Amino acid sequence: MGGTEPAPFPVQTPFGTKIIRQSVDLDEETLMKVAKIGHGQYFRAADTDQLQKIYNIIDQQEKTEIKVKEFFHFKELYPWFLVPALFLLLMEITIRTTVLRTIP
């Protein structure tokens, strides 16, 4: 959202991508109003310790049950068809070049 220090932004120039540092203003008053309207809370984390505290608060307040998608592991069965198909192909090539060989 923003911070107190300039943030790096990639900018496309004719000579390629250049990283410039640009100041980003954080409108905390509006963010607090949005949180109040949405019946939520506004948090500001300036470092990782504050962010971890915020995650702990959110984790304690979160009561929603979530559904976890379960992924199945499939076993590929194509080798059961590939091996006989390759065998039949080699057999057909062998028979065509030996027994059923045609002379032009």
Long-range contacts (C-beta under 8 A, 24 or more apart in sequence): 1-26, 1-31, 2-26, 2-27, 3-46, 4-46
